[in-house]
Amino acid sequence: MNWDRIEGNWKQLKGRVRQRWGKLTDSDLTAIEGKREQLIGRIQARYGIAKEAAEKQLKSFADEIEAKT
């Protein structure tokens, strides 16, 4: 899915993001505002994983969102 679409629909997608990455707080999701790089950074910080792993998870998430739309 085009990240611009995710960013544009951020308010609707925050619940799905929260389900996928439960360690992210509401304030994290509000601060991120759909920005891809910020989300990657927060996933890295909360889960203690490498940037590449966070990017891979995010790509999988975006692909799932696209498949459901």
Protein Blocks (a to p, Z undefined) as FASTA:
>chain_A
ZZklmmmmmmmmmmmmmmmmmmbcfklmmmnnopaklmmmmmmmmnopafklmmmmmmmm
mmmmmmmZZ
